């Protein structure tokens, strides 16, 4: 039996934190120990339940975010008061600990995701608006506040309007100093602050940690440093910051100097939870040395609580108690040495799994699924159980009370006496906060009718007054409304009324802003109205400023009286371009004509990816961009997303459509090509046995196309796909030619890279207009389509690419694919225009119609097929088939054509002459390939990388995120779009999300 020993001497791995009154911080103290030396009664009763009006709205919810810091309203306690912040309605709350009733609340300008910290009579809290707030803990009065970054600018983060530098480093108080951090994306800047807790005066600021060039996972060197996502922790002069999905970064607590961040070394470890345990700290299931960050011990635990003499660790179905002990080890040279590690002394079984844990001087309290359980520390026996609604992720103890908070927004108070009739405190809903608002009700009805905007979008109300118009619009639509006014009293009134209606934060958010010059992002608003202009006209507004925020491709603006004002609909972003096929267009140029995108890049919006994606090693199809929408194909569905604000427009179920790509074979579209494309607001997606025509506006199937038969009359399988003009082009896959996996063994039976025939189908009738039956075989990469011709290579199969090729029987032979025939066919009739049989070595075609050049190359990229031989390029006159040039050229990416230039890592060549340009390019680790636009190359280089072709000769990184393993970064629509394509990757890139970047000044 394990007997707890209360230590009074400092152990070799440090001591317990000094006990504080109450439970003043998340997990009790600056070490986040989860321990208090107070006692808790062994038998508890329910005193009250507080049902928050809205459940928590977490910042991150997708699989493997490792950032569950705000899945419940975490509480702190002081002087018989319970405090918490709300991620739903953007408020900080104080509840009476005896009765559960609200004492006061305070609005911030964004979601509040972390527990406050209490110091003396002060409460410190951070918000996604970027501020640290210092409030009087007794009244909620603002004493001072500090913005975390150097400028105020908002973006959309998971559909919430937040600061570009959201304060996600939760407040910590240590030695009369309050610490917090702002910033999520390293390339935008990360700011760590130490302030005097009394005055708010700055002690130090570190704003360099995001801009460090360090090793990313896979030992890839990139300019992408630390982030701040979770509860800061401190011990022995070290300040630790959770960085997202990676291990923590460490700073000197006295001066803010950076100490270490072992991102690459300890990938895939990491996460938002940090517990300082003596001279070590717990994170991601492991114990690390506090001074060096080096690994001490891997417990593989979910949570840890520091107790006298050791620790208790939480696992899925048990709790294990440990003591610190000296353990003898032997190094690689056989030399003995001693380390201090946690050694198991006892364990206990938990009910319903483990989600949270804390300890007092007599009990361990654990939260399972919809239950709470306590264990006696001295003998590990269960002393008490209780049921709760939801998963209990928040626990706090003070003054004999246990406070439990769940992911359903429920907060429970248990103590020894309880209540004979425990109350559930719920806020009332005011069904008529504006009384008779007939005028604004009529205006709202007219706006909806004339604009046609009602569903799932963002509305901006400029000069909102008391919020009456926003209220009426919210009642009639499912729009999320952002309302601004320059009058602080109007803002207070609007917030109070909308909050009473139960709409604030979750449907309507109000900010104090000058409507003529705002910190809101470009392009986000689907609908722009103005309550003020209904009464005063538009003289007090800036139409130019409003237009900046209006969404391209359909955003509506109605300024003035709704019945008479013009309905202004925004068109495409000038000089932007789309991305309609796997390699931009059917000509395979791999380079859009977008002239808006250039460096440097900054965040426009980011969003959790809730679409189940295929494995990144399966190289699934590239996303597409068309008329303001981004189309993403997942494992079981096709999704349309508004490219300018990230909102989901529709989802079309396609169970198992990318099952063959959900593997680690590293073939995928690098060989098969994509299975979908878009033109004229119609998506064409084949499932091998058929092709669907899907309405790009609503995701509904318009029609289906049958697959033609093979030359021998057997049923065909769809291979290649493209849409050009009034025809849908496809091929009949050779289902017998199965290539070998390129990385890990997998099921390659659906990875078709070659076809027996090529056909053109009328998109209106589905009738075959013409077909070409191959003499040998057509590789999907060796098809390019222009405005009047189809170009393809008919070439014998590379048998040595096959999965069943027996290399042992062919040992000593030179394995070389035989040359083929390059053919140009009339696009409308299929009649042959010209052919060339002169040394047709290529496996890939790309067409520049502007310069009448057909480029023939190979695709010698990472994990390429054996037949993709590097070292040569050739160009032909597309109109007549004569060879223009043929050169030796070393390259290691799929070539792209940008006007008169061919770019392929590491160089560039003149498209018209084949001469090498003065251009050198290298990147860090990344198994994807390049994509381009008029002014930019985008690619993976550890993190997301880009090269501005006009203004900058240096490779730039946008840090904190990784792209996929082929093509998933689109320079289109005036943006750089990256849907989350890292599915299956457990490496510690800080954030997994879908993002949109835009050029910044």
N, C-alpha and C positions, 0 to 999 in steps of 0.2 A: 504493500500500500504506500502511495506517495503522501508524504506529510509536508505541508507547506511550511517553509522556514522564512520568516520575515528578516531580511538582511538589513543590517545597519551599516555595514562596511561596503565600500565600493568594490564590486567584483572586477575581475580582470576585463570583463566586457562591459563595464559601466553599471550604473544603478538605475533604479526606477525614476521616472520624472517626479519632481516635487508635486505633491497633491495640491490641487487648487480647490477653492470653494465652488460648490455646485458642479456643473458640467459645462465649462465656459467655451469649449471649442469642440469641433467634430472629433469624436473619439477621445474626448476629455482634455487633451493637452497638446503642446507643441510637437511632441514626439508621435502623436496619433496612436498612443499606446493602447487605447481602448480599455484602460484600467483606472479604477478609482479605489482609494483605500477606505471609502465609506462602506458600510454594511447595507445589505438589502434583506428585508424579511424573506424567510424561506417560503412562506405562503402569502400569496398576493390575491387581491380582488380588484375588479374593474371599478374605477372611480368615474371616469367619463370617456366618451369617444367624440372626437372632432372629425367631421366629414367635410373635407375641403370641397369647395364648390366644383373644382376641376381636379382631375387626377394629374399627376406630374406629366410634363411633356418633355421627355429627355432629349438632350442634344444629339445623342447617338443611340440607335436602336438596332442596327443591322448586325449580322453575324460577325463575331470576332472583332468587335471594336475595342475590347479591353478597357472601355471607358463607361462604366455604369455608375458614375459618381452622382447622378441626379435622378435615379430611378425611383427614389422616394424623397419625401420632404424631410431631410435630415434636421434634427432638432438640437438645440442647446438649452441649458437651464441655468437660471440665476435668480436668486431672491424670489422663489415661488412663481417664476414666470418661465413659460416655454416660448422659445423664439424659433422661427423658421422662415425660409424664403420660398417663393412660389415661381416655378418655371412656366406656369400657365398664365397667371394674371399679373406677373411682373411686380409683385408686392412682397414686402417684409412684414411678418406678422408677429405680434406678441399676444400670448394666451395666458389667462390666469391658470396657474398650475393646479389650483384647488378645484375649480369648476369647469375649466376648459373654455370659458367664454373669452371673446376677443377683447383685449385691453386697448390696442391701437394697431394701426397698419400704416405702411408708408409705400407710396408708389415710386418705382424706379422707371427708367426709360427702356428696360429690356427684361427678359427672363432672369430670375434669380435662381441659380442652380446649386448653390452651396449653402451649408449651414453658416450662420454668422459666427463671429468670435466676440466674446465678452471680455472687457477689461475695465475694471473699476465700474464707473457708471456709464460706460460707453459700449456701443454695439457697432461692430465693423462688418460690413457686408459688401460683396461684389456683385456686379450684374453684367449681363451680356451687352449692356450699353457702354461698357469700358470703364466704368467708374468704381472706385472704392468709396463707400459711404460711411461716414462716422455719425451715428445717431445717439441721442440721449436714450439709454435703454429703458428709462421709466416712462417717457412720453412719446418717443418716436420722432422728436424734433431733430432736424438736420443741424449738425454742428459744423461740419466741413465735409468736402468731398474732393477726391483727387482723380483726374483722368489719367488712364494708364499709358497713353501713347502721345505722340507729338502733334497730331492733328485729329480732328473729329471727322469721321467718314463712315457711313453705314453701308452694309451690304445685306443680301439675303442669305441667311444661314439656316438650312433646313426649314425654309418657308417662314422664318422669323426675321424681322428687320432689326439687325443688331449692329454693333460697332464692328468695323473691320478688325479692330483690336479688342474683341470681347475679353472681359476680365475672367479668365478661366483658371487662374492660379488663386485658389481660395485663400482668404485671409488667415493669417497666423500671427499670434501675439507672443513675443518672447522678450524678456528683459526690457519691458516698456517700449518695445518697437513693434510696429505692425508691418508685416510683409504681405505683398500680393503681387500678382503678375498679370499682364495683359498681352494678348496676341495668341493666335492659333497657328497661323501659317508662317513658318520660319522666314520665307523670302519677303514677307511684308513687314517683318520686324517683331521681335519679342522683347517685352519690357518687364524687368524685375525691379521692384521698388522696396526700399526700407524707409519707413516714415516714423517720426516721433509720434507715439500713440496719443499724446496729449494735444499737440498743436497741429499735427499733420505735416510738419516741416520735413523736408527731404533729408535723409541721412546718406543714402546712396541710390543710384540707379544703374542698372546694367542693361544696355540696349544692344549689345553686340552678340548675344548668344545665338540668335537666329541666323546670323550671317557668317557662320564658321564653315570652312571647307574641311569636311571630315569624311571618314569612311562610312558609307552606308552599308546596309546588308549586301552580301556577295563581295565585300571588300571594294565596293565601287566608290571612288572619290567624287564627291559632289559638294556644291556649296549649299548646304542645308543643315542647320544646326538644331538646337533644342527648341522645344515648344513649352507650353504651360497648359496642362489639361488635367486638373484634379486638385487635391488638397496638398498644399505645401507642407513640409515637415521639417523639423530641426532637431539637432542634437550635437553636442560636443563642438559647437562652433560651425557646423555644417548646415547649410540650407539646401534641402532637396526639393526638386520640382518634378512631378510627373510630366512626362512628355507626350502622352498619348498611348500608342501601342508599344512603345519602347521602354527600356530601363530609364530610371530617373537621371537627371542632370544635377550636378552638385556645384554649389557656390559657397564662398566664404561668407559666413553670416555677418561679419563685421564690416566688410568693405564691398561685397558683391562680386569679387573676382571669381571668374570661372575656374573650376577645379578639374572636373572630369565629366565625360558623357560617353559611355562605352556602347554606343549604338550598334556597331557592327559586331563587336566581340561577343556580346551576349544576346544577339538576335537568335531565336524569336522570343526571348523572355521580355517581360515588360507589362505595363498596365498602370491604371490610375491610382492604385492603392499603395501607400507607403506607410510602414510602421518602423520607427526607430527603436531598436532593441539593444540597449547598451552601446557597444562600439560597432554594432552592425545595424543593418536595416533590412526589412523584409519587403520584397516586391516581386510580383509575378510568381509566387510560390517558392522563391529562393531567398537565402540570406547572403547579403553582400557586406563587405568591409566598409564602414562609414567613411574612413579617411581616404581610401583608394578606389572604392567602387568595385574591387575584385571579389569574385565569387568565393564564399566560405562554405555554403552548404545548400543543397537542393532538397527542400522538404516536399515539394509538389503539393503544397497546401493552398486552399482557397483564401484563407484569412489567418491572421495571427494576432494574438493579444499578449502583451507583456504582463507577466505576473511575477511576484517576488521570487527570485532565484532562477527564473527561466521564462517559459512562454507556454501558451496553449494554442494549438493550431487547429483550424477547422477544415474538415474534408467533407466529401459528399454525404457520408453516412456516419461519421464519427468525429470525435474531438480527441486529440492526443495532447497529453501534458508532457512537457520537457523540462529538464534542468540543464544549465550550462555545465559542461564538463570538459576537462582536458582529454583530447583524443590524440593518440600517437599515430602518425602517418609515415609513409616511406616515399621519398621523392624518386624521380626517374633514375637517379644515380645510386639508389639503394640507401641513401642516408636517411636516418630517422629524424623526425621533427614533431613538434607538438602544436596542435591548434585547439582553440576553444570552440566547441560546437554544442548544439542542442542534442541531448540524448533522451530518448523516450523513457518515461517512468510510469505512465498510466494512460488509460484511454477509456472512453465512454461512447456508447452508441447514441446517435441522434435520430429523431423521428422526422420523416418527410424531407430529408435532405438538409443541407446547410447553406444559408445565404448571408448571415451576419452573426457576429459574436462580440461580446464585451465581457468584462469581469469586474467583480467587486472583491473586497478582501475575504468574502466568504462564499461567493457563488460565481459560476460561469453561466451566462445567459446566451442562448443560441436561438436564432430565428430560422425555422424551416418553412416549408410551403404551407402557408395559412395556419401557422402555429408558432408558439413560443414555448421554450423548455428551459428550465434552470437545473443546474447540477451543483451539488455541494462540492466545493473545492477540496475539502479534506479527504473525502472518500469516493468521489465521483458518482454518488447516488443522485437520481432524479428527485427533485423536491417539489416541482410544480409544473403544470402545463396549462396553456390557454389557447383557444382558437381565435384567429383574427381573420379579417377579410383582405385577401391579397397576400403577396409575398413580403414578409417583414425584412426590410433592408436597412432600416434605421433603428438604432437602440441608444438610449441614453439613461443615466441614473443620477439622481441627486435627491437629497433630503428624504430618503425612504421611498421615492417614487421611481417607477420604471416607465419610461416613455418609449412607445413602439410606433414606428411609422411604416406604412406599406406602399407598394407601387400603385395602389388604387386611390391614393390620396387620403387614407384613413390614418388618424393619429389616436393612439390609445394611451390612457394613463392608468397604471395599476399601482396600488399601494396596499398596506396591511389592512386598512379599514374598509376601503372601497366605498361603495354607495349602495344603499338598499334598492334604489331604482336608478341605475346609471343612465345618465342622459346622453343622447347623441346630438351634438350641437351642429346645426346646419344653417348656413346663411340663407335668408329668405330671398326670393326673386321678386323684384318689382316689375310687374307686368305692364306698367304704364309710367315709366320714369319721366316722360316729357308731357304727360297730360294730353291735352288736345293738340296734336301736331299735324293737323289736316293739311296745312300748306306743304310741309316737307314730305308727307305721305304721298301727295299728288305729284310732287316733283320726282320722288323716287320711282313711282309707277311710270312716269313719262320717260325718265332716263332709261329704265330697263327696256321699255317698249321700243324706243328710238335707237338705242345703242345695240340692242341685241345681246348685251353682255349680262350673263346671269350666273354662269356656272364656274366654280373652281378657278377663280382668278384673283388678281390683286387690284384693288381699287384705291385710288388716292383722292382724298378730299382736301383741297387747298383752301385754307381759311375756314376751318370747320365750325367755328363758333362753339356753341355748347354741345355739338355732336348730334343734333337732331336728325340731320340728313343721313349721317352715317348710320344712325340707329335704324331709320326706316329702310335703308338699303340692306342692312344686315338681316332684318326681319323677312325680306322678300327674296333674298338670294343666298347663295353659299359663298359669296365673295369674302376674302379677307381684306378688311379695309384699314388703311393707314390714313389717319386724319391729322392735319397739322394746323396750328394757329400760333400767331406771334404773341397773343395776349395770354400771360401766365394764368390769369384768373379764369379765362375761358377754358384753358386746358384743364385746370383743376375741376371745374364744373363738369366738363365733358367726361372726364375720367370717373368722377363720382357717380354720375347718372348711368353711364354705360356699365360700370361695375355693379351697380344695384340691379341692372337688368341681366346680369350674368354673362355679359358679352365681352367684357374688357379682357384684352390680352389674347383670348382664344378666337375672337372674331373681329374685334375693333381695337386698334391701339392708337393712342393719341400722343403726339410729340409737340413740344414747343419749338417751332421753327419759323423762320421768315419765309413765306411762300415764294418770295422773289429770289431767294438764294438758299438752297437747301443742301443738306448733307446726304440725301438719298441717292441711291445708285442710278445709273443710266438704265433706260429700256425696260424697267421692271413692271410698269403699270399697264394692265389690260384695259382699265377704265380710269379716266381722270375727270373729276367733277369739282365744283367749288361751291360750297354752301354760301360763302361770302358773296360770290359773284351773282348769285340769284337775287340778292337784295341791292348790291352796290355796283354791279357790272364788273368788268375785268380790269379796270384801271389800276387796282391795287395789286394786280398779279403780273408776273412775267410769263408771257406766253412762250417765249423762247426757253425759259427754264422748265416749264411744263412739258414742252415738246421733247426736251432732253430725256425725261423720264418715261415718255410714252413708248410702249412696246412696238418695235418694228413688226411688219407683217400682221397688221390688224388691230393694234392698240387704238382705242377710241377715246377722244377727248370731247367733252361737252362743257364749255365754260359759259355761264350765264343762265338765264331762265331756260329750263329744260324744254319747254314747249316751243321756243323760238330760236334758240341758239343753234349754230351750225354743228353738225356731227362730223368731226374731223377724224378720219381713219388714216393711220400711218401706213405707208407702203414699205418696201424693202429698204434696208440700210444701204445708202449710196456707196457704190464701189465694192460692195460685198459680193459673195458668190456662194454657191451651194456645194454639195458633195453627194452625188447621186448613185455612185457605184463603189465597189470595193476599192478601186484605185482611182477615185475621183469621177471618172467618166468611162464610157465604153472604149475610149481610145487608150486607157491605162496610163495617162500622163502622170498620175500620182501627185498632181500639183494643181490646186485651184487657182482661179484668176482673182481671188480676193485680194484687193489692194488696201484694205483697212488694217488688217492684222500686221503688226510690227512690234518690235520690242521698245522698251521693256513691258512686261506683262504684269497685271495685277488682278486680284480676285474680283469677279463680278457676283457670282453666287456659288454656293456649294450645297450638296444635299446627300444625306445618307442614301445608299443604294439598297432598296428593298426588293429589287428584282433579282431573282436567283439566276446567277450568271454561270456560264460554262467555265471550266478550268482555263486559267490563262495559258497553261502549257498546251491546251488544245487548239490554240490560235483560232478562236471563233470569228465570225464575220465582223468587219468594221462597222461602226455606227454610220448612219447617213444623216445629211442635213438637207432640208428642202423647205423653202418658204417659211422660215422661222421655226421649224420643228426639227428636233433631233430624234432619230428612230434607233432604238436599241433592241437587239435580239438577245433574249435570255434563254435559259435552258428550256423553259416551258411556255414562253410567251414573247410576244412582240409588244414593245411599249413606245408610245410617243410622248416626248417631253418638250415643253416650251423651252427653246434654246436660250431665251433671254431672261427668264426668271426661274427656271428649273422645275416648274410645277408639272405634275403628271397630267397628261391630257386624256389618254385612254390606254387600255391594255387589251390585246387580242390573245386569248389562250391558244397555245400550240403545244400540247403536252409532248415532251420528249423531242422537240424539234432539233435540238442541238445535243442530243445524247451522245452522238459519235464524237463530238468536240469536247466533251466533259472528261478528258483524260490528259495524260502527261506525255503524249506521243510527240508533241511539237511538230506536227505536220499541219493539219487544219487548212485554213484558207491560203497559207503560203503555197499549197499545192492544189487544193480543190477549187479555189476561188470561192466567192461568196455565194449564198443561196438567195439573196434578195437585192433588189434595186428599186429605184423610184423615178417616176416622170409624170408630169401633169397631174399631181395630186393623187397618183395611183401607185401603190406599192405592189411589187410583184415578188412573191416569195414561194420558192419551190420546196417541197418536202420529199423530193426524189420520186414519189409516185404521182404527184400532181403539182400544179402551180396555182396559187391563190392570187387573185387581184383584190386588194384591200384598199378601201377608201382612207386616204391619209388624214382626212378631217375628223372621222369618227371611229375608225378602226373596224368597220363592218366589212364583211366579205361581199364584194360586188359580183364576182363570178369565179369559176374555176376553169383551168385549162387542162386538157388531157395530155398525157405524154405520148408522142408518136411511137410506133413500133420500131424495133431494130430492123436492119436490112433482111434478116432471116425470118422476119415475121413475129418474133417473140416480143413480149412486153418490154418496153423501154424504161430506163431510169434517167430522170432529169439530172444533168451535170452542170454545165455552164449556164449562166443566165445574164441577160442584158436587155435594156429597153432603149431603142433609138428610133426616132421618127414615129411612124404608126405601126411599128413592128416590135414584137417580142422575140428575142433570139435565145436559142437554147441548144443543148447538145444531148446526145444519147450516150450516157456514161458507159465506159468499158468496166463492167463490174467484176471481170476476171483479173484485171491488172490491179493488184493491191500492193502498194508500196510498203516498205518496212518503216516501223516507227523510228523516229529520229532521236529520241531521248529515253523514255522508259517504255517498256513493253506494254502494249495495249491492244484493244480490239480495233483493228484497222479495216474491218469489213465494209464500213460505210464511207471510207475516205477515198473517193474517186478522183483521180488527178488527170485521167485521159478519157477521150471519147471516141466512139466509132463513127459518129455522124454529127452534122451540124445542120440546124434548121432555122427558118424564119417564119414566124406566125403572125397573122393579122390580129392586132390587139382587140379589135371590135368583134370579129367573128370567130376567132380561135382557129381559123383554117390555116393549114400549112401553105405558105406561098411558094417556098422552095426548100430544098434540102441538098446537102453535100454529103455523100457517103465517102468516108476516108479510104484511101488506098491502104494506108498503114494505120496511123493514129493521130489524133489531134490533142495536144496538151492544152489544158484550160488556160494556162498562162500565155500560150502562144496564139491568142485570138485578140485582135484589136478592131474596133468598128469606128468608121468615120461617117461623114454626112452622106456619102454616096457609095462606099465600098466596105466590104468585110475582108480583113486580112487574116490568114491563118497559115500555120506550118503543118503540113502532113508529113509525119516523120516516123520511121520505125520506132517501136517501143524500146526503152532502155531496160532490158530484161534484168540487169543487175540492180535496178532499184527495187525489184519485187521482194516481197516478204518471204517467198519460197525459193529465192535464188540460192543455190548451193555454191558458195564461194570456194569451198574446199575442192570441188570437182574441177574448178576452173583456175586453180592456182597456177601462176606462171603466165596466164594469158593477159593481154592488155584489154581491159574492159573499157570499151568506148562505144558510144551510141552512134549509129550510122547517120549520115546527113539525110536531110529531107527535102521537101519541095515547099517553097514560099509561094502562096497563091493569093491573088486579089480577085474577089467576087463582087459583082454588082449587087449593091445592097437591096435593090428592089426586086431583081429577077433571079439572082443567084448565078447568072452567067459569068463565066471566067473572063476577066479582063486581061490579066497577065499572070505569068508564073516564072519563077526562077529556080533552077536546079543547081545553081553554081555555089557549092560549098555552103549549104544552109545548115549552120551549126547551132543555131539559137534555140533556146527553150522559152523565150519571152519576147513579146512584141509590144511596142508602144508607138503611138502615132501623134505627130504634130501636123495637124491640118493646116495651120497658119503658114508653115514653112514647107509643106509637101514632103515631109521626111517621115519615113517609117524606120524606127530603131529596132534592131535585132540584138539581143544580149542574152545572157544567162542570169541566174538569180543565186549567186554564190554567197548566201547569207549564213548566219549561224544555224546549225542543224539542218542544212540543206540536203537535198537528195544527192546521191553520188554522181548523177548525170549533170548536175549544175556545175559546169567546169568554168573556173575563173580565168580571166586573162584576155578577153576579146570582146569587141563591139563592132557592129557594122551598121551602115545607114543606106537606105534605098530611096529613090524617088517614088513616093507613094502613088503618083499618077501613072507611071510607066514601068516601074520595076527595076530600073537600072541602078547598079550599086554606086553610091556616091563616095564612100570611104570605108575602110576596113582597118582597124587598128588593134594593137596589143594594148590592153589596159587592165591594171589590177584594181579591183574594187570589191567591197565586202558588204554591200547593201543593194536592195532592189533599185535600179536606176530610175530617176524621175526626170521629167522634161519641164523646165521652166523657161518658156519663150525660146531663146536660142541657146540655152545652156542645159547640159545634162549634168545632174548632180548624183554622185554615188560615192559613198565613203571610201577613200578619204579625199577625193579630188573632184574636179569638174572639167568637162570637155565642151568644146564648141559643137553644137548640134549640126551646123552646116558643113564644117570642115573636119571634125574629129580631133582638132588640135586641143592639147591640154591647156586649160586656163590656169591663171595664177590664183589658185584657190586651194587651201589645205584645210582639212577638217578631221578631227578625231573626237571621240567621245569615250566616256567611261562605260562600265559594264551595262549591257542591255541586249536582249535577244530579239527585240523588235526591229523594225526597219524604219526608214525615213518617210515622212510625208511633207508636203510643201504647199506654199502659196506664193504669190508674187514676190513678197518681201521677206519670207521666213521659211526656215526648215524647222520641223518639230520631230522629236524622237525621244527615246528613253536614254538617259545617260546617268545611271544610278537612279536618280529621281527624274521628273520630267525635265527635258532639256530642250533648248531652242537656240537658233542662230539667226540673228537679224542680218539679212543679206545686203541691206542698204547702208546701215549706220554703224554696225558693230562687228568687229572681227573676232570677238571672244564668244565662246560658248557660255550660255547662261542657264542657270537652273531655276526651276520653281520647285522649292523643296517641300518635304513632308509627305510626299505622295509618290507612288510608282504607277507607271502605265503597264499595259499588257505586253504580250510576247510577239505581237505582229503589228497590226495597225489599229489604233484606237484613239489617237490624238488627231482631231480634225481642225485645221485652220480654215474655217468657213463661217459665213454669216457675220463677218467682222469680229469673230471671237476665236479663241482656241478652246475647243470642247473636248473634255476627257470624261466619258462615263466610267464608272468604276469597273475596271477589267482585271482586278487583282484577285478574283475568286480563287480560293485554294491556297493563296500565298499566306503563310504564317510569319514571314519575315517581318521584322519590326519597323517597317515604314510607319511613320507616326500616325497617319490618318488614311483610312479607306473611305473614299467618297467619290461622287460624281461632281465635277467642277466645270465652271466656265471662267476663262480668263479673258481680259480685254486689254488693249493697249492703254498705257497710262502715260501721262506727260512727265 
